[in-house]
Protein backbone atom coordinates (compact mmCIF):
# COMPACT_ATOMS: atom_id res chain seq x y z
CA UNK A 1 0.00 0.00 0.00
CA UNK A 2 1.29 3.46 -0.97
CA UNK A 3 0.42 6.29 1.44
CA UNK A 4 1.32 9.97 1.63
CA UNK A 5 3.73 11.26 4.23
CA UNK A 6 3.06 11.38 7.92
CA UNK A 7 5.69 12.33 10.48
CA UNK A 8 5.07 9.07 12.34
CA UNK A 9 7.04 7.31 9.58
CA UNK A 10 10.21 9.31 10.21
CA UNK A 11 12.29 6.81 12.21
CA UNK A 12 11.26 3.88 10.04
CA UNK A 13 12.29 5.76 6.90
CA UNK A 14 15.62 6.71 8.48
CA UNK A 15 16.20 3.03 9.33
CA UNK A 16 15.29 2.03 5.77
CA UNK A 17 17.65 4.63 4.34
CA UNK A 18 20.52 3.54 6.56
CA UNK A 19 19.99 -0.07 5.52
CA UNK A 20 19.44 0.38 1.79
CA UNK A 21 20.40 3.82 0.43
CA UNK A 22 23.86 3.53 1.97
CA UNK A 23 24.46 0.54 -0.31
CA UNK A 24 24.50 3.03 -3.19
CA UNK A 25 26.99 5.21 -1.33
CA UNK A 26 24.64 7.74 0.26
CA UNK A 27 25.52 9.05 3.71
CA UNK A 28 23.62 7.75 6.70
CA UNK A 29 20.73 9.83 7.99
CA UNK A 30 20.09 10.99 11.54
CA UNK A 31 16.95 12.66 12.83
CA UNK A 32 18.69 15.99 12.45
CA UNK A 33 19.96 15.43 8.91
CA UNK A 34 16.62 13.94 7.80
CA UNK A 35 14.90 17.05 9.07
CA UNK A 36 17.43 19.35 7.37
CA UNK A 37 17.30 17.56 3.99
CA UNK A 38 13.61 16.78 3.88
CA UNK A 39 11.14 17.99 6.50
CA UNK A 40 12.50 21.51 7.01
CA UNK A 41 13.30 22.06 3.35
CA UNK A 42 11.09 24.85 1.96
CA UNK A 43 10.27 22.61 -1.02
CA UNK A 44 9.13 19.65 1.09
CA UNK A 45 5.55 18.64 0.27
CA UNK A 46 3.75 15.89 2.21
CA UNK A 47 1.66 15.20 -0.90
CA UNK A 48 4.86 14.67 -2.86
CA UNK A 49 6.35 12.23 -0.36
CA UNK A 50 5.27 8.60 -0.10
CA UNK A 51 5.93 5.44 1.86
CA UNK A 52 5.18 1.86 0.90
CA UNK A 53 3.67 -0.17 3.71
CA UNK A 54 3.62 -3.94 3.97
CA UNK A 55 1.74 -5.22 7.03
CA UNK A 56 2.03 -1.70 8.45
CA UNK A 57 5.83 -1.80 8.11
CA UNK A 58 7.69 0.77 5.99
CA UNK A 59 9.34 -1.02 3.07
CA UNK A 60 9.70 1.89 0.66
CA UNK A 61 10.18 5.66 0.55
CA UNK A 62 9.91 8.14 -2.31
CA UNK A 63 10.22 11.90 -2.35
CA UNK A 64 9.95 14.57 -5.01
CA UNK A 65 9.64 18.32 -5.05
CA UNK A 66 8.36 21.15 -7.20
CA UNK A 67 8.66 24.90 -7.32
CA UNK A 68 7.99 27.37 -10.10
CA UNK A 69 11.01 29.38 -8.93
CA UNK A 70 13.37 26.45 -9.50
CA UNK A 71 15.25 26.02 -12.80
CA UNK A 72 12.77 24.29 -15.16
CA UNK A 73 10.32 24.48 -12.25
CA UNK A 74 7.48 25.82 -14.37
CA UNK A 75 7.36 22.55 -16.35
CA UNK A 76 9.26 19.97 -14.28
CA UNK A 77 8.90 18.08 -11.06
CA UNK A 78 12.11 16.80 -9.45
CA UNK A 79 12.51 13.23 -8.25
CA UNK A 80 14.71 13.26 -5.15
CA UNK A 81 14.85 9.57 -4.25
CA UNK A 82 13.12 6.20 -4.39
CA UNK A 83 14.32 3.66 -1.81
CA UNK A 84 13.06 0.10 -1.28
CA UNK A 85 14.13 -2.62 1.12
CA UNK A 86 16.01 -5.39 -0.66
CA UNK A 87 13.25 -8.04 -0.58
CA UNK A 88 10.90 -5.49 -2.18
CA UNK A 89 13.15 -4.15 -4.95
CA UNK A 90 10.93 -5.31 -7.80
CA UNK A 91 9.88 -3.50 -10.94
CA UNK A 92 6.30 -3.46 -9.67
CA UNK A 93 7.22 -1.78 -6.40
CA UNK A 94 9.49 0.78 -8.02
CA UNK A 95 6.70 1.44 -10.48
CA UNK A 96 4.10 2.09 -7.78
CA UNK A 97 6.26 4.65 -5.98
CA UNK A 98 7.31 6.29 -9.24
CA UNK A 99 3.70 6.48 -10.42
CA UNK A 100 2.73 8.23 -7.18
CA UNK A 101 5.42 10.87 -7.69
CA UNK A 102 4.57 11.38 -11.36
CA UNK A 103 0.85 11.70 -10.65
CA UNK A 104 1.54 14.41 -8.09
CA UNK A 105 3.62 16.28 -10.69
CA UNK A 106 0.84 15.94 -13.25
CA UNK A 107 -1.76 17.15 -10.75
CA UNK A 108 0.38 20.25 -10.27
CA UNK A 109 0.47 20.87 -14.01
CA UNK A 110 4.01 19.69 -14.68
CA UNK A 111 4.94 18.31 -18.08
CA UNK A 112 7.93 16.18 -17.13
CA UNK A 113 9.86 14.50 -14.32
CA UNK A 114 13.55 15.33 -13.95
CA UNK A 115 16.40 13.90 -11.90
CA UNK A 116 19.22 16.42 -11.93
CA UNK A 117 21.52 18.68 -9.92
CA UNK A 118 19.05 21.57 -9.65
CA UNK A 119 17.09 19.60 -7.04
CA UNK A 120 17.16 21.68 -3.83
CA UNK A 121 17.02 18.56 -1.63
CA UNK A 122 20.73 17.78 -1.36
CA UNK A 123 21.67 14.15 -0.72
CA UNK A 124 25.26 13.75 0.58
CA UNK A 125 27.24 10.65 -0.39
CA UNK A 126 30.57 9.10 0.52
CA UNK A 127 33.48 9.20 -1.90
CA UNK A 128 34.64 5.59 -2.46
CA UNK A 129 37.96 4.43 -1.03
CA UNK A 130 38.38 7.44 1.27
CA UNK A 131 38.07 7.85 5.06
CA UNK A 132 34.41 8.87 4.70
CA UNK A 133 35.15 11.97 2.69
CA UNK A 134 31.81 13.15 1.40
CA UNK A 135 30.25 15.23 -1.32
CA UNK A 136 27.33 17.48 -0.43
CA UNK A 137 24.97 16.56 -3.27
CA UNK A 138 24.17 13.73 -5.67
CA UNK A 139 23.72 15.26 -9.15
CA UNK A 140 21.50 12.48 -10.47
CA UNK A 141 20.97 8.73 -10.13
CA UNK A 142 24.06 6.58 -9.39
CA UNK A 143 24.65 4.60 -12.58
CA UNK A 144 25.50 1.48 -10.60
CA UNK A 145 22.17 1.51 -8.73
CA UNK A 146 19.08 -0.65 -9.14
CA UNK A 147 16.97 2.49 -9.55
CA UNK A 148 19.03 3.64 -12.55
CA UNK A 149 18.48 0.34 -14.34
CA UNK A 150 14.76 0.49 -13.62
CA UNK A 151 14.30 4.05 -14.86
CA UNK A 152 16.31 3.41 -18.01
CA UNK A 153 14.07 0.47 -18.83
CA UNK A 154 10.82 2.31 -18.07
CA UNK A 155 10.66 5.45 -20.15
CA UNK A 156 13.36 7.67 -18.64
CA UNK A 157 15.92 9.12 -21.04
CA UNK A 158 19.51 9.66 -20.00
CA UNK A 159 20.31 13.26 -20.85
CA UNK A 160 23.87 13.34 -19.55
CA UNK A 161 26.34 11.54 -17.33
CA UNK A 162 27.90 13.51 -14.50
CA UNK A 163 31.41 12.51 -13.43
CA UNK A 164 32.03 12.89 -9.71
CA UNK A 165 35.70 13.78 -9.27
CA UNK A 166 37.97 13.81 -6.24
CA UNK A 167 41.39 15.13 -5.19
CA UNK A 168 43.22 14.65 -1.91
CA UNK A 169 44.93 18.01 -1.35
CA UNK A 170 47.75 16.72 0.84
CA UNK A 171 51.02 17.91 -0.68
CA UNK A 172 49.39 19.93 -3.47
CA UNK A 173 51.75 22.36 -5.18
CA UNK A 174 51.34 24.65 -8.16
CA UNK A 175 53.04 22.98 -11.17
CA UNK A 176 55.74 24.82 -13.07
CA UNK A 177 53.60 24.58 -16.21
CA UNK A 178 50.84 26.64 -14.56
CA UNK A 179 53.36 29.19 -13.27
CA UNK A 180 54.59 29.60 -16.84
CA UNK A 181 51.01 30.03 -18.09
CA UNK A 182 50.40 32.64 -15.42
CA UNK A 183 53.51 34.57 -16.45
CA UNK A 184 52.45 34.47 -20.11
CA UNK A 185 48.92 35.63 -19.28
CA UNK A 186 50.39 38.40 -17.12
CA UNK A 187 52.37 39.68 -20.08
CA UNK A 188 49.06 39.90 -21.97
CA UNK A 189 47.43 42.02 -19.26
CA UNK A 190 45.78 39.27 -17.18
CA UNK A 191 46.15 38.76 -13.43
CA UNK A 192 44.74 35.93 -11.32
CA UNK A 193 44.39 36.50 -7.59
CA UNK A 194 41.91 36.45 -4.73
CA UNK A 195 39.15 39.02 -5.04
CA UNK A 196 40.17 42.45 -3.82
CA UNK A 197 37.41 45.10 -3.69
CA UNK A 198 40.05 47.78 -4.19
CA UNK A 199 41.18 46.21 -7.47
CA UNK A 200 38.26 44.25 -8.89
CA UNK A 201 35.25 46.38 -9.74
CA UNK A 202 32.51 44.88 -11.91
CA UNK A 203 32.12 41.32 -10.58
CA UNK A 204 28.34 41.50 -11.03
CA UNK A 205 28.80 42.52 -14.66
CA UNK A 206 31.10 39.54 -15.20
CA UNK A 207 28.67 37.11 -13.55
CA UNK A 208 25.80 38.38 -15.69
CA UNK A 209 27.87 37.49 -18.74
CA UNK A 210 27.73 33.78 -17.84
CA UNK A 211 23.92 33.68 -17.82
CA UNK A 212 24.05 31.32 -14.84
CA UNK A 213 21.56 32.20 -12.10
CA UNK A 214 23.22 29.97 -9.52
CA UNK A 215 26.63 31.58 -10.08
CA UNK A 216 25.12 35.05 -9.95
CA UNK A 217 23.54 34.26 -6.61
CA UNK A 218 26.31 32.24 -4.92
CA UNK A 219 29.43 34.01 -6.16
CA UNK A 220 27.79 37.43 -5.99
CA UNK A 221 26.87 36.82 -2.35
CA UNK A 222 30.34 35.54 -1.51
CA UNK A 223 31.95 38.66 -2.96
CA UNK A 224 29.48 40.87 -1.08
CA UNK A 225 30.18 39.02 2.19
CA UNK A 226 33.96 39.07 1.81
CA UNK A 227 34.27 35.32 1.25
CA UNK A 228 37.42 34.66 -0.87
CA UNK A 229 36.92 34.00 -4.59
CA UNK A 230 39.70 33.58 -7.15
CA UNK A 231 39.34 36.23 -9.85
CA UNK A 232 40.92 36.55 -13.30
CA UNK A 233 41.06 40.18 -14.34
CA UNK A 234 42.05 41.92 -17.55
CA UNK A 235 43.52 45.32 -16.76
CA UNK A 236 41.59 45.27 -13.48
CA UNK A 237 38.26 44.20 -14.95
CA UNK A 238 37.01 40.75 -13.77
CA UNK A 239 36.66 38.32 -16.68
CA UNK A 240 36.69 34.95 -14.87
CA UNK A 241 36.38 33.31 -11.48
CA UNK A 242 36.82 30.07 -9.55
CA UNK A 243 35.52 29.29 -6.11
CA UNK A 244 34.53 30.28 -3.57
CA UNK A 245 37.36 29.35 -1.18
CA UNK A 246 35.42 27.79 1.69
CA UNK A 247 36.70 24.94 3.85
CA UNK A 248 33.66 23.03 5.09
CA UNK A 249 33.53 21.50 8.57
CA UNK A 250 34.11 18.02 7.12
CA UNK A 251 37.39 19.17 5.54
CA UNK A 252 36.05 19.47 1.99
CA UNK A 253 36.70 22.46 -0.22
CA UNK A 254 33.34 23.81 -1.34
CA UNK A 255 33.24 24.43 -5.09
CA UNK A 256 30.49 26.34 -6.89
CA UNK A 257 32.12 26.61 -10.30
CA UNK A 258 34.65 28.08 -12.67
CA UNK A 259 34.08 30.34 -15.65
CA UNK A 260 35.86 32.58 -18.13
CA UNK A 261 33.98 35.05 -20.33
CA UNK A 262 34.05 33.97 -24.02
CA UNK A 263 35.94 37.06 -25.18
CA UNK A 264 38.84 36.13 -22.90
CA UNK A 265 39.15 32.41 -23.60
CA UNK A 266 42.30 31.04 -25.18
CA UNK A 267 44.76 32.50 -22.65
CA UNK A 268 44.89 29.53 -20.28
CA UNK A 269 42.83 31.36 -17.68
CA UNK A 270 40.61 28.37 -16.88
CA UNK A 271 43.60 26.23 -15.92
CA UNK A 272 45.26 29.04 -13.98
CA UNK A 273 42.06 29.83 -12.07
CA UNK A 274 41.46 26.25 -11.08
CA UNK A 275 45.01 25.52 -9.98
CA UNK A 276 45.10 28.77 -8.01
CA UNK A 277 41.84 27.70 -6.35
CA UNK A 278 43.40 24.38 -5.33
CA UNK A 279 46.41 26.30 -4.02
CA UNK A 280 44.12 28.60 -1.99
CA UNK A 281 42.32 25.60 -0.49
CA UNK A 282 45.63 23.96 0.40
CA UNK A 283 46.76 27.18 2.08
CA UNK A 284 43.82 27.05 4.50
CA UNK A 285 44.45 23.34 5.26
CA UNK A 286 41.53 21.95 3.28
CA UNK A 287 41.73 18.14 3.22
CA UNK A 288 40.18 17.41 -0.16
CA UNK A 289 38.09 18.68 -3.03
CA UNK A 290 35.24 17.00 -4.85
CA UNK A 291 33.13 18.20 -7.75
CA UNK A 292 31.04 16.91 -10.59
CA UNK A 293 31.07 17.77 -14.25
CA UNK A 294 29.54 16.48 -17.44
CA UNK A 295 31.45 13.62 -19.05
CA UNK A 296 31.70 15.68 -22.26
CA UNK A 297 32.63 18.99 -20.58
CA UNK A 298 36.06 20.15 -21.84
CA UNK A 299 36.80 21.39 -18.30
CA UNK A 300 37.26 17.77 -17.24
CA UNK A 301 40.76 17.94 -18.76
CA UNK A 302 41.65 20.80 -16.41
CA UNK A 303 40.49 18.81 -13.40
CA UNK A 304 42.41 15.73 -14.50
CA UNK A 305 45.61 17.78 -14.96
CA UNK A 306 45.20 18.96 -11.38
CA UNK A 307 45.14 15.32 -10.25
CA UNK A 308 41.40 14.73 -9.95
CA UNK A 309 40.06 11.28 -10.74
CA UNK A 310 36.50 10.20 -11.52
CA UNK A 311 35.25 8.17 -8.55
CA UNK A 312 31.57 7.76 -9.38
CA UNK A 313 29.09 8.53 -12.17
CA UNK A 314 25.55 9.84 -11.93
CA UNK A 315 22.89 10.02 -14.62
CA UNK A 316 20.74 13.07 -15.35
CA UNK A 317 17.37 11.66 -16.47
CA UNK A 318 13.99 12.86 -17.73
CA UNK A 319 10.60 11.52 -18.69
CA UNK A 320 8.12 13.71 -20.52
CA UNK A 321 4.48 13.03 -19.73
CA UNK A 322 2.19 12.15 -22.60
CA UNK A 323 -0.95 14.27 -22.46
C-alpha positions in Angstrom: 0.0 0.0 0.0 1.3 3.5 -1.0 0.4 6.3 1.4 1.3 10.0 1.6 3.7 11.3 4.2 3.1 11.4 7.9 5.7 12.3 10.5 5.1 9.1 12.3 7.0 7.3 9.6 10.2 9.3 10.2 12.3 6.8 12.2 11.3 3.9 10.0 12.3 5.8 6.9 15.6 6.7 8.5 16.2 3.0 9.3 15.3 2.0 5.8 17.6 4.6 4.3 20.5 3.5 6.6 20.0 -0.1 5.5 19.4 0.4 1.8 20.4 3.8 0.4 23.9 3.5 2.0 24.5 0.5 -0.3 24.5 3.0 -3.2 27.0 5.2 -1.3 24.6 7.7 0.3 25.5 9.1 3.7 23.6 7.7 6.7 20.7 9.8 8.0 20.1 11.0 11.5 16.9 12.7 12.8 18.7 16.0 12.5 20.0 15.4 8.9 16.6 13.9 7.8 14.9 17.1 9.1 17.4 19.3 7.4 17.3 17.6 4.0 13.6 16.8 3.9 11.1 18.0 6.5 12.5 21.5 7.0 13.3 22.1 3.4 11.1 24.9 2.0 10.3 22.6 -1.0 9.1 19.7 1.1 5.6 18.6 0.3 3.8 15.9 2.2 1.7 15.2 -0.9 4.9 14.7 -2.9 6.3 12.2 -0.4 5.3 8.6 -0.1 5.9 5.4 1.9 5.2 1.9 0.9 3.7 -0.2 3.7 3.6 -3.9 4.0 1.7 -5.2 7.0 2.0 -1.7 8.5 5.8 -1.8 8.1 7.7 0.8 6.0 9.3 -1.0 3.1 9.7 1.9 0.7 10.2 5.7 0.6 9.9 8.1 -2.3 10.2 11.9 -2.3 9.9 14.6 -5.0 9.6 18.3 -5.0 8.4 21.1 -7.2 8.7 24.9 -7.3 8.0 27.4 -10.1 11.0 29.4 -8.9 13.4 26.4 -9.5 15.3 26.0 -12.8 12.8 24.3 -15.2 10.3 24.5 -12.3 7.5 25.8 -14.4 7.4 22.6 -16.3 9.3 20.0 -14.3 8.9 18.1 -11.1 12.1 16.8 -9.5 12.5 13.2 -8.2 14.7 13.3 -5.1 14.9 9.6 -4.3 13.1 6.2 -4.4 14.3 3.7 -1.8 13.1 0.1 -1.3 14.1 -2.6 1.1 16.0 -5.4 -0.7 13.3 -8.0 -0.6 10.9 -5.5 -2.2 13.1 -4.1 -4.9 10.9 -5.3 -7.8 9.9 -3.5 -10.9 6.3 -3.5 -9.7 7.2 -1.8 -6.4 9.5 0.8 -8.0 6.7 1.4 -10.5 4.1 2.1 -7.8 6.3 4.7 -6.0 7.3 6.3 -9.2 3.7 6.5 -10.4 2.7 8.2 -7.2 5.4 10.9 -7.7 4.6 11.4 -11.4 0.9 11.7 -10.7 1.5 14.4 -8.1 3.6 16.3 -10.7 0.8 15.9 -13.3 -1.8 17.1 -10.8 0.4 20.3 -10.3 0.5 20.9 -14.0 4.0 19.7 -14.7 4.9 18.3 -18.1 7.9 16.2 -17.1 9.9 14.5 -14.3 13.5 15.3 -13.9 16.4 13.9 -11.9 19.2 16.4 -11.9 21.5 18.7 -9.9 19.1 21.6 -9.6 17.1 19.6 -7.0 17.2 21.7 -3.8 17.0 18.6 -1.6 20.7 17.8 -1.4 21.7 14.2 -0.7 25.3 13.8 0.6 27.2 10.7 -0.4 30.6 9.1 0.5 33.5 9.2 -1.9 34.6 5.6 -2.5 38.0 4.4 -1.0 38.4 7.4 1.3 38.1 7.9 5.1 34.4 8.9 4.7 35.2 12.0 2.7 31.8 13.1 1.4 30.2 15.2 -1.3 27.3 17.5 -0.4 25.0 16.6 -3.3 24.2 13.7 -5.7 23.7 15.3 -9.2 21.5 12.5 -10.5 21.0 8.7 -10.1 24.1 6.6 -9.4 24.6 4.6 -12.6 25.5 1.5 -10.6 22.2 1.5 -8.7 19.1 -0.7 -9.1 17.0 2.5 -9.6 19.0 3.6 -12.6 18.5 0.3 -14.3 14.8 0.5 -13.6 14.3 4.1 -14.9 16.3 3.4 -18.0 14.1 0.5 -18.8 10.8 2.3 -18.1 10.7 5.5 -20.1 13.4 7.7 -18.6 15.9 9.1 -21.0 19.5 9.7 -20.0 20.3 13.3 -20.9 23.9 13.3 -19.5 26.3 11.5 -17.3 27.9 13.5 -14.5 31.4 12.5 -13.4 32.0 12.9 -9.7 35.7 13.8 -9.3 38.0 13.8 -6.2 41.4 15.1 -5.2 43.2 14.7 -1.9 44.9 18.0 -1.4 47.8 16.7 0.8 51.0 17.9 -0.7 49.4 19.9 -3.5 51.8 22.4 -5.2 51.3 24.7 -8.2 53.0 23.0 -11.2 55.7 24.8 -13.1 53.6 24.6 -16.2 50.8 26.6 -14.6 53.4 29.2 -13.3 54.6 29.6 -16.8 51.0 30.0 -18.1 50.4 32.6 -15.4 53.5 34.6 -16.5 52.5 34.5 -20.1 48.9 35.6 -19.3 50.4 38.4 -17.1 52.4 39.7 -20.1 49.1 39.9 -22.0 47.4 42.0 -19.3 45.8 39.3 -17.2 46.2 38.8 -13.4 44.7 35.9 -11.3 44.4 36.5 -7.6 41.9 36.4 -4.7 39.1 39.0 -5.0 40.2 42.5 -3.8 37.4 45.1 -3.7 40.1 47.8 -4.2 41.2 46.2 -7.5 38.3 44.2 -8.9 35.2 46.4 -9.7 32.5 44.9 -11.9 32.1 41.3 -10.6 28.3 41.5 -11.0 28.8 42.5 -14.7 31.1 39.5 -15.2 28.7 37.1 -13.6 25.8 38.4 -15.7 27.9 37.5 -18.7 27.7 33.8 -17.8 23.9 33.7 -17.8 24.0 31.3 -14.8 21.6 32.2 -12.1 23.2 30.0 -9.5 26.6 31.6 -10.1 25.1 35.0 -10.0 23.5 34.3 -6.6 26.3 32.2 -4.9 29.4 34.0 -6.2 27.8 37.4 -6.0 26.9 36.8 -2.4 30.3 35.5 -1.5 31.9 38.7 -3.0 29.5 40.9 -1.1 30.2 39.0 2.2 34.0 39.1 1.8 34.3 35.3 1.2 37.4 34.7 -0.9 36.9 34.0 -4.6 39.7 33.6 -7.1 39.3 36.2 -9.9 40.9 36.5 -13.3 41.1 40.2 -14.3 42.0 41.9 -17.6 43.5 45.3 -16.8 41.6 45.3 -13.5 38.3 44.2 -15.0 37.0 40.8 -13.8 36.7 38.3 -16.7 36.7 35.0 -14.9 36.4 33.3 -11.5 36.8 30.1 -9.5 35.5 29.3 -6.1 34.5 30.3 -3.6 37.4 29.4 -1.2 35.4 27.8 1.7 36.7 24.9 3.9 33.7 23.0 5.1 33.5 21.5 8.6 34.1 18.0 7.1 37.4 19.2 5.5 36.0 19.5 2.0 36.7 22.5 -0.2 33.3 23.8 -1.3 33.2 24.4 -5.1 30.5 26.3 -6.9 32.1 26.6 -10.3 34.7 28.1 -12.7 34.1 30.3 -15.7 35.9 32.6 -18.1 34.0 35.0 -20.3 34.0 34.0 -24.0 35.9 37.1 -25.2 38.8 36.1 -22.9 39.2 32.4 -23.6 42.3 31.0 -25.2 44.8 32.5 -22.7 44.9 29.5 -20.3 42.8 31.4 -17.7 40.6 28.4 -16.9 43.6 26.2 -15.9 45.3 29.0 -14.0 42.1 29.8 -12.1 41.5 26.2 -11.1 45.0 25.5 -10.0 45.1 28.8 -8.0 41.8 27.7 -6.4 43.4 24.4 -5.3 46.4 26.3 -4.0 44.1 28.6 -2.0 42.3 25.6 -0.5 45.6 24.0 0.4 46.8 27.2 2.1 43.8 27.0 4.5 44.4 23.3 5.3 41.5 21.9 3.3 41.7 18.1 3.2 40.2 17.4 -0.2 38.1 18.7 -3.0 35.2 17.0 -4.8 33.1 18.2 -7.7 31.0 16.9 -10.6 31.1 17.8 -14.3 29.5 16.5 -17.4 31.4 13.6 -19.1 31.7 15.7 -22.3 32.6 19.0 -20.6 36.1 20.2 -21.8 36.8 21.4 -18.3 37.3 17.8 -17.2 40.8 17.9 -18.8 41.7 20.8 -16.4 40.5 18.8 -13.4 42.4 15.7 -14.5 45.6 17.8 -15.0 45.2 19.0 -11.4 45.1 15.3 -10.2 41.4 14.7 -9.9 40.1 11.3 -10.7 36.5 10.2 -11.5 35.3 8.2 -8.6 31.6 7.8 -9.4 29.1 8.5 -12.2 25.6 9.8 -11.9 22.9 10.0 -14.6 20.7 13.1 -15.3 17.4 11.7 -16.5 14.0 12.9 -17.7 10.6 11.5 -18.7 8.1 13.7 -20.5 4.5 13.0 -19.7 2.2 12.1 -22.6 -0.9 14.3 -22.5 
